[in-house]
Amino acid sequence: MLDFFLELALTLCSYSICLFLFLVVSGTKLSQAIASIAGTAFLAFLTTLIITTMTGLNEPYWFYLNMFLALFAAEALAQFVSHLVPHFIIGMALIAGLYGLFMLLQGFMVVPSEFPGWLRWAYNVPFHTYSWRTFMYNEFHNQSFPDAAESGFEDGETILKIYEIENVNRGNDMIIMLCYGMFIHFSSFSLLSLKHWLKKRKNISEDA
């Protein structure tokens, strides 16, 4: 009977440790995600205030929402990479490389129809795609530019058609960016949980 209670106590203790580690990991990741929201919101506000007042861009509220969600996704990706690599220099290089790749795939330098058939799916991978085409749609949809008539760009819709983004749904793109950032945060949580589990398993094996 004593052995039974000892085994039960050890089992409960093991589950308690696992639960504690889960709460530590989830609490750490949740605090990081929440703390980043305030910073990205403030940075998006400053960016919107400076750029829209200096350039007179259309629809500053949409500009702010777009900028905030783009920074939210970017911060989530930066956190994920920081958990993935052992040194911050490697992380910075990896993030810079990813963003450079994303800029190539977002549809500005090469429009989607010019992508090779096997690479068409890559257009939808970067969050830059949804942010950039929403910025473009805000500026050129239902706009006219008489001074550019000689160049063939009197109508803003012509510019949107050149980049194949004349049918953009801004609301859907904002939802996609929000889900993009939340998915990456969840991926970071999963990665941290896996690393803690592997470390715990390694410690147990070494003690044994």
Phi and psi restraints in degrees (value plus and minus 20) as a CYANA .aco file:
   2 LEU   PHI     -82.7   -42.7
   2 LEU   PSI     -61.2   -21.2
   3 ASP   PHI     -81.6   -41.6
   3 ASP   PSI     -56.8   -16.8
   4 PHE   PHI     -82.7   -42.7
   4 PHE   PSI     -66.3   -26.3
   5 PHE   PHI     -88.1   -48.1
   5 PHE   PSI     -54.4   -14.4
   6 LEU   PHI     -85.9   -45.9
   6 LEU   PSI     -62.3   -22.3
   7 GLU   PHI     -85.7   -45.7
   7 GLU   PSI     -59.8   -19.8
   8 LEU   PHI     -83.4   -43.4
   8 LEU   PSI     -61.4   -21.4
   9 ALA   PHI     -84.3   -44.3
   9 ALA   PSI     -62.1   -22.1
  10 LEU   PHI     -85.7   -45.7
  10 LEU   PSI     -58.5   -18.5
  11 THR   PHI     -84.4   -44.4
  11 THR   PSI     -66.1   -26.1
  12 LEU   PHI     -83.5   -43.5
  12 LEU   PSI     -57.7   -17.7
  13 CYS   PHI     -84.4   -44.4
  13 CYS   PSI     -61.3   -21.3
  14 SER   PHI     -83.1   -43.1
  14 SER   PSI     -64.3   -24.3
  15 TYR   PHI     -84.4   -44.4
  15 TYR   PSI     -56.1   -16.1
  16 SER   PHI     -85.4   -45.4
  16 SER   PSI     -60.6   -20.6
  17 ILE   PHI     -84.1   -44.1
  17 ILE   PSI     -63.2   -23.2
  18 CYS   PHI     -81.9   -41.9
  18 CYS   PSI     -62.3   -22.3
  19 LEU   PHI     -84.9   -44.9
  19 LEU   PSI     -60.7   -20.7
  20 PHE   PHI     -82.1   -42.1
  20 PHE   PSI     -64.7   -24.7
  21 LEU   PHI     -83.7   -43.7
  21 LEU   PSI     -58.5   -18.5
  22 PHE   PHI     -82.5   -42.5
  22 PHE   PSI     -63.7   -23.7
  23 LEU   PHI     -86.4   -46.4
  23 LEU   PSI     -56.7   -16.7
  24 VAL   PHI     -83.9   -43.9
  24 VAL   PSI     -67.7   -27.7
  25 VAL   PHI     -84.3   -44.3
  25 VAL   PSI     -68.7   -28.7
  26 SER   PHI     -85.3   -45.3
  26 SER   PSI     -59.3   -19.3
  27 GLY   PHI     -85.1   -45.1
  27 GLY   PSI     -61.0   -21.0
  28 THR   PHI     -82.6   -42.6
  28 THR   PSI     -67.0   -27.0
  29 LYS   PHI     -87.8   -47.8
  29 LYS   PSI     -61.0   -21.0
  30 LEU   PHI     -84.7   -44.7
  30 LEU   PSI     -60.7   -20.7
  31 SER   PHI     -85.5   -45.5
  31 SER   PSI     -58.4   -18.4
  32 GLN   PHI     -82.8   -42.8
  32 GLN   PSI     -64.4   -24.4
  33 ALA   PHI     -84.5   -44.5
  33 ALA   PSI     -64.1   -24.1
  34 ILE   PHI     -88.0   -48.0
  34 ILE   PSI     -62.4   -22.4
  35 ALA   PHI     -82.8   -42.8
  35 ALA   PSI     -52.7   -12.7
  36 SER   PHI     -92.6   -52.6
  36 SER   PSI     -43.3    -3.3
  37 ILE   PHI     -84.1   -44.1
  37 ILE   PSI     -65.3   -25.3
  38 ALA   PHI     -82.3   -42.3
  38 ALA   PSI     -63.6   -23.6
  39 GLY   PHI     -84.8   -44.8
  39 GLY   PSI     -64.1   -24.1
  40 THR   PHI     -88.3   -48.3
  40 THR   PSI     -55.5   -15.5
  41 ALA   PHI     -84.7   -44.7
  41 ALA   PSI     -62.9   -22.9
  42 PHE   PHI     -88.2   -48.2
  42 PHE   PSI     -61.8   -21.8
  43 LEU   PHI     -85.4   -45.4
  43 LEU   PSI     -59.5   -19.5
  44 ALA   PHI     -84.9   -44.9
  44 ALA   PSI     -57.5   -17.5
  45 PHE   PHI     -84.3   -44.3
  45 PHE   PSI     -66.1   -26.1
  46 LEU   PHI     -83.0   -43.0
  46 LEU   PSI     -62.9   -22.9
  47 THR   PHI     -81.9   -41.9
  47 THR   PSI     -65.2   -25.2
  48 THR   PHI     -83.3   -43.3
  48 THR   PSI     -64.3   -24.3
  49 LEU   PHI     -81.4   -41.4
  49 LEU   PSI     -65.4   -25.4
  50 ILE   PHI     -90.6   -50.6
  50 ILE   PSI     -68.7   -28.7
  51 ILE   PHI     -92.3   -52.3
  51 ILE   PSI     -65.3   -25.3
  52 THR   PHI     -89.4   -49.4
  52 THR   PSI     -54.3   -14.3
  53 THR   PHI     -94.3   -54.3
  53 THR   PSI     -51.6   -11.6
  54 MET   PHI    -101.6   -61.6
  54 MET   PSI     -52.8   -12.8
  55 THR   PHI    -129.7   -89.7
  55 THR   PSI     -35.6     4.4
  56 GLY   PHI      50.2    90.2
  56 GLY   PSI      13.2    53.2
  57 LEU   PHI     -82.5   -42.5
  57 LEU   PSI     132.7   172.7
  58 ASN   PHI     -94.5   -54.5
  58 ASN   PSI     132.2   172.2
  59 GLU   PHI      28.6    68.6
  59 GLU   PSI      52.0    92.0
  60 PRO   PHI     -82.0   -42.0
  60 PRO   PSI     -48.3    -8.3
  61 TYR   PHI     -87.1   -47.1
  61 TYR   PSI     -61.6   -21.6
  62 TRP   PHI     -86.0   -46.0
  62 TRP   PSI     -57.3   -17.3
  63 PHE   PHI     -80.9   -40.9
  63 PHE   PSI     -64.6   -24.6
  64 TYR   PHI     -84.4   -44.4
  64 TYR   PSI     -66.6   -26.6
  65 LEU   PHI     -80.6   -40.6
  65 LEU   PSI     -63.6   -23.6
  66 ASN   PHI     -82.9   -42.9
  66 ASN   PSI     -66.6   -26.6
  67 MET   PHI     -83.8   -43.8
  67 MET   PSI     -61.9   -21.9
  68 PHE   PHI     -82.1   -42.1
  68 PHE   PSI     -66.7   -26.7
  69 LEU   PHI     -89.5   -49.5
  69 LEU   PSI     -54.0   -14.0
  70 ALA   PHI     -85.3   -45.3
  70 ALA   PSI     -62.2   -22.2
  71 LEU   PHI     -88.8   -48.8
  71 LEU   PSI     -54.6   -14.6
  72 PHE   PHI     -81.0   -41.0
  72 PHE   PSI     -65.5   -25.5
  73 ALA   PHI     -87.7   -47.7
  73 ALA   PSI     -60.1   -20.1
  74 ALA   PHI     -85.0   -45.0
  74 ALA   PSI     -61.2   -21.2
  75 GLU   PHI     -85.4   -45.4
  75 GLU   PSI     -60.2   -20.2
  76 ALA   PHI     -81.9   -41.9
  76 ALA   PSI     -62.7   -22.7
  77 LEU   PHI     -85.5   -45.5
  77 LEU   PSI     -59.4   -19.4
  78 ALA   PHI     -83.8   -43.8
  78 ALA   PSI     -60.9   -20.9
  79 GLN   PHI     -84.6   -44.6
  79 GLN   PSI     -60.9   -20.9
  80 PHE   PHI     -81.7   -41.7
  80 PHE   PSI     -65.5   -25.5
  81 VAL   PHI     -85.5   -45.5
  81 VAL   PSI     -56.7   -16.7
  82 SER   PHI     -83.5   -43.5
  82 SER   PSI     -50.1   -10.1
  83 HIS   PHI    -101.0   -61.0
  83 HIS   PSI     -37.5     2.5
  84 LEU   PHI    -107.4   -67.4
  84 LEU   PSI     -53.4   -13.4
  85 VAL   PHI    -130.4   -90.4
  85 VAL   PSI     135.9   175.9
  86 PRO   PHI    -102.1   -62.1
  86 PRO   PSI     -38.1     1.9
  87 HIS   PHI    -155.8  -115.8
  87 HIS   PSI     121.5   161.5
  88 PHE   PHI     -86.5   -46.5
  88 PHE   PSI     -48.7    -8.7
  89 ILE   PHI     -83.9   -43.9
  89 ILE   PSI     -61.7   -21.7
  90 ILE   PHI     -84.0   -44.0
  90 ILE   PSI     -61.0   -21.0
  91 GLY   PHI     -81.5   -41.5
  91 GLY   PSI     -63.6   -23.6
  92 MET   PHI     -82.3   -42.3
  92 MET   PSI     -62.1   -22.1
  93 ALA   PHI     -86.0   -46.0
  93 ALA   PSI     -60.1   -20.1
  94 LEU   PHI     -86.9   -46.9
  94 LEU   PSI     -62.5   -22.5
  95 ILE   PHI     -83.1   -43.1
  95 ILE   PSI     -64.0   -24.0
  96 ALA   PHI     -80.7   -40.7
  96 ALA   PSI     -62.1   -22.1
  97 GLY   PHI     -84.7   -44.7
  97 GLY   PSI     -61.6   -21.6
  98 LEU   PHI     -82.9   -42.9
  98 LEU   PSI     -64.2   -24.2
  99 TYR   PHI     -87.0   -47.0
  99 TYR   PSI     -56.3   -16.3
 100 GLY   PHI     -83.0   -43.0
 100 GLY   PSI     -61.7   -21.7
 101 LEU   PHI     -85.3   -45.3
 101 LEU   PSI     -61.1   -21.1
 102 PHE   PHI     -82.7   -42.7
 102 PHE   PSI     -57.6   -17.6
 103 MET   PHI     -85.8   -45.8
 103 MET   PSI     -51.9   -11.9
 104 LEU   PHI     -90.8   -50.8
 104 LEU   PSI     -49.2    -9.2
 105 LEU   PHI    -116.7   -76.7
 105 LEU   PSI     -26.7    13.3
 106 GLN   PHI     -96.0   -56.0
 106 GLN   PSI     -30.3     9.7
 107 GLY   PHI      83.3   123.3
 107 GLY   PSI     -15.3    24.7
 108 PHE   PHI    -107.2   -67.2
 108 PHE   PSI     -69.1   -29.1
 109 MET   PHI     -99.0   -59.0
 109 MET   PSI     -57.0   -17.0
 110 VAL   PHI    -151.9  -111.9
 110 VAL   PSI     101.1   141.1
 111 VAL   PHI     -91.9   -51.9
 111 VAL   PSI     135.4   175.4
 112 PRO   PHI     -75.1   -35.1
 112 PRO   PSI     -57.2   -17.2
 113 SER   PHI     -88.4   -48.4
 113 SER   PSI     -37.1     2.9
 114 GLU   PHI    -113.1   -73.1
 114 GLU   PSI     -21.2    18.8
 115 PHE   PHI     -89.4   -49.4
 115 PHE   PSI     124.0   164.0
 116 PRO   PHI     -78.5   -38.5
 116 PRO   PSI     130.5   170.5
 117 GLY   PHI     -75.2   -35.2
 117 GLY   PSI     -57.4   -17.4
 118 TRP   PHI     -96.3   -56.3
 118 TRP   PSI     -28.2    11.8
 119 LEU   PHI    -133.6   -93.6
 119 LEU   PSI     -15.5    24.5
 120 ARG   PHI     -78.0   -38.0
 120 ARG   PSI     -56.2   -16.2
 121 TRP   PHI     -82.2   -42.2
 121 TRP   PSI     -46.5    -6.5
 122 ALA   PHI     -86.8   -46.8
 122 ALA   PSI     -39.9     0.1
 123 TYR   PHI     -81.3   -41.3
 123 TYR   PSI     -50.8   -10.8
 124 ASN   PHI    -110.3   -70.3
 124 ASN   PSI     -22.5    17.5
 125 VAL   PHI     -98.6   -58.6
 125 VAL   PSI     -68.2   -28.2
 126 PRO   PHI     -91.2   -51.2
 126 PRO   PSI     121.1   161.1
 127 PHE   PHI     -90.9   -50.9
 127 PHE   PSI     -38.0     2.0
 128 HIS   PHI     -78.5   -38.5
 128 HIS   PSI     -53.5   -13.5
 129 THR   PHI     -77.1   -37.1
 129 THR   PSI     -69.5   -29.5
 130 TYR   PHI     -93.1   -53.1
 130 TYR   PSI     -55.5   -15.5
 131 SER   PHI     -89.8   -49.8
 131 SER   PSI     -68.8   -28.8
 132 TRP   PHI     -83.7   -43.7
 132 TRP   PSI     -65.7   -25.7
 133 ARG   PHI     -90.7   -50.7
 133 ARG   PSI     -45.9    -5.9
 134 THR   PHI     -91.5   -51.5
 134 THR   PSI     -60.9   -20.9
 135 PHE   PHI     -77.7   -37.7
 135 PHE   PSI     -65.6   -25.6
 136 MET   PHI     -83.3   -43.3
 136 MET   PSI     -64.3   -24.3
 137 TYR   PHI     -82.6   -42.6
 137 TYR   PSI     -60.7   -20.7
 138 ASN   PHI     -81.5   -41.5
 138 ASN   PSI     -56.8   -16.8
 139 GLU   PHI    -104.6   -64.6
 139 GLU   PSI     -49.7    -9.7
 140 PHE   PHI    -135.1   -95.1
 140 PHE   PSI     -34.5     5.5
 141 HIS   PHI     -89.2   -49.2
 141 HIS   PSI     108.6   148.6
 142 ASN   PHI      38.3    78.3
 142 ASN   PSI      11.7    51.7
 143 GLN   PHI    -134.0   -94.0
 143 GLN   PSI     129.3   169.3
 144 SER   PHI    -144.6  -104.6
 144 SER   PSI     128.2   168.2
 145 PHE   PHI    -154.7  -114.7
 145 PHE   PSI      61.8   101.8
 146 PRO   PHI     -75.9   -35.9
 146 PRO   PSI     -54.7   -14.7
 147 ASP   PHI     -86.7   -46.7
 147 ASP   PSI     -38.6     1.4
 148 ALA   PHI    -122.3   -82.3
 148 ALA   PSI      -5.1    34.9
 149 ALA   PHI     -82.9   -42.9
 149 ALA   PSI     -57.7   -17.7
 150 GLU   PHI     -84.6   -44.6
 150 GLU   PSI     -47.9    -7.9
 151 SER   PHI    -107.8   -67.8
 151 SER   PSI     -24.2    15.8
 152 GLY   PHI      66.7   106.7
 152 GLY   PSI      -4.5    35.5
 153 PHE   PHI    -139.7   -99.7
 153 PHE   PSI      19.5    59.5
 154 GLU   PHI     -87.3   -47.3
 154 GLU   PSI     -52.4   -12.4
 155 ASP   PHI    -125.0   -85.0
 155 ASP   PSI     111.3   151.3
 156 GLY   PHI     -84.0   -44.0
 156 GLY   PSI     -47.8    -7.8
 157 GLU   PHI     -83.2   -43.2
 157 GLU   PSI     -49.5    -9.5
 158 THR   PHI     -82.3   -42.3
 158 THR   PSI     -61.0   -21.0
 159 ILE   PHI     -85.5   -45.5
 159 ILE   PSI     -62.2   -22.2
 160 LEU   PHI     -83.4   -43.4
 160 LEU   PSI     -57.7   -17.7
 161 LYS   PHI     -88.2   -48.2
 161 LYS   PSI     -54.2   -14.2
 162 ILE   PHI     -80.9   -40.9
 162 ILE   PSI     -60.4   -20.4
 163 TYR   PHI    -110.4   -70.4
 163 TYR   PSI     -17.3    22.7
 164 GLU   PHI      41.5    81.5
 164 GLU   PSI      19.6    59.6
 165 ILE   PHI    -149.0  -109.0
 165 ILE   PSI       9.9    49.9
 166 GLU   PHI     -94.3   -54.3
 166 GLU   PSI     -37.0     3.0
 167 ASN   PHI    -131.1   -91.1
 167 ASN   PSI      12.9    52.9
 168 VAL   PHI     -90.1   -50.1
 168 VAL   PSI     117.8   157.8
 169 ASN   PHI    -125.6   -85.6
 169 ASN   PSI      84.7   124.7
 170 ARG   PHI     -82.2   -42.2
 170 ARG   PSI     -60.9   -20.9
 171 GLY   PHI     -81.5   -41.5
 171 GLY   PSI     -63.8   -23.8
 172 ASN   PHI     -82.9   -42.9
 172 ASN   PSI     -60.2   -20.2
 173 ASP   PHI     -84.9   -44.9
 173 ASP   PSI     -56.8   -16.8
 174 MET   PHI     -87.6   -47.6
 174 MET   PSI     -60.0   -20.0
 175 ILE   PHI     -83.7   -43.7
 175 ILE   PSI     -60.3   -20.3
 176 ILE   PHI     -82.2   -42.2
 176 ILE   PSI     -63.0   -23.0
 177 MET   PHI     -86.5   -46.5
 177 MET   PSI     -57.1   -17.1
 178 LEU   PHI     -83.0   -43.0
 178 LEU   PSI     -67.3   -27.3
 179 CYS   PHI     -84.9   -44.9
 179 CYS   PSI     -54.5   -14.5
 180 TYR   PHI     -78.3   -38.3
 180 TYR   PSI     -71.1   -31.1
 181 GLY   PHI     -84.8   -44.8
 181 GLY   PSI     -61.1   -21.1
 182 MET   PHI     -85.9   -45.9
 182 MET   PSI     -58.2   -18.2
 183 PHE   PHI     -84.1   -44.1
 183 PHE   PSI     -61.1   -21.1
 184 ILE   PHI     -87.9   -47.9
 184 ILE   PSI     -58.5   -18.5
 185 HIS   PHI     -81.0   -41.0
 185 HIS   PSI     -62.2   -22.2
 186 PHE   PHI     -84.6   -44.6
 186 PHE   PSI     -57.0   -17.0
 187 SER   PHI     -84.5   -44.5
 187 SER   PSI     -58.0   -18.0
 188 SER   PHI     -83.3   -43.3
 188 SER   PSI     -63.0   -23.0
 189 PHE   PHI     -80.5   -40.5
 189 PHE   PSI     -64.2   -24.2
 190 SER   PHI     -83.1   -43.1
 190 SER   PSI     -60.7   -20.7
 191 LEU   PHI     -85.0   -45.0
 191 LEU   PSI     -64.6   -24.6
 192 LEU   PHI     -83.2   -43.2
 192 LEU   PSI     -60.9   -20.9
 193 SER   PHI     -82.3   -42.3
 193 SER   PSI     -62.2   -22.2
 194 LEU   PHI     -84.1   -44.1
 194 LEU   PSI     -62.7   -22.7
 195 LYS   PHI     -85.3   -45.3
 195 LYS   PSI     -59.5   -19.5
 196 HIS   PHI     -86.5   -46.5
 196 HIS   PSI     -60.6   -20.6
 197 TRP   PHI     -84.6   -44.6
 197 TRP   PSI     -62.8   -22.8
 198 LEU   PHI     -86.2   -46.2
 198 LEU   PSI     -58.3   -18.3
 199 LYS   PHI     -87.1   -47.1
 199 LYS   PSI     -61.9   -21.9
 200 LYS   PHI     -82.6   -42.6
 200 LYS   PSI     -62.6   -22.6
 201 ARG   PHI     -84.6   -44.6
 201 ARG   PSI     -58.2   -18.2
 202 LYS   PHI     -85.7   -45.7
 202 LYS   PSI     -62.0   -22.0
 203 ASN   PHI     -83.3   -43.3
 203 ASN   PSI     -60.1   -20.1
 204 ILE   PHI     -84.8   -44.8
 204 ILE   PSI     -62.9   -22.9
 205 SER   PHI     -85.6   -45.6
 205 SER   PSI     -56.4   -16.4
 206 GLU   PHI     -89.1   -49.1
 206 GLU   PSI     -57.0   -17.0
 207 ASP   PHI     -89.1   -49.1
 207 ASP   PSI     -52.5   -12.5
